[in-house]
Amino acid sequence: MEYTGSQYIGEYVDGRMEGEAEYLLPTETKYVGEMKDGMFHGQGTLYFPNGSRYDAIWEKGLAVKGSLKSPIWTRLEKSLKAITIVEMASMTRSQG
């Protein structure tokens, strides 16, 4: 499974990303953690190019509990919305 501009380092089970992995998004944001059925699932961290990081528990691609460590963002509720919009938009599957 490939997404435009993304790089996946990890294992596949039945053709889907599964287990411990690294996933580099086109925005240069990196996810390091558990994957299941092709989605972020379990414990994982998003590392942003600006030095911020978001440690979370993920369920089927969505963060259900997390904490943000950032030299820039100070309001968690604002940053979570931005993370969701930017990162989900960058995971658009390539055509062809």
Helices and strands as residue ranges (DSSP letters): E 7-13, E 16-24, E 30-36, E 39-47, E 53-59, E 62-69, H 76-90
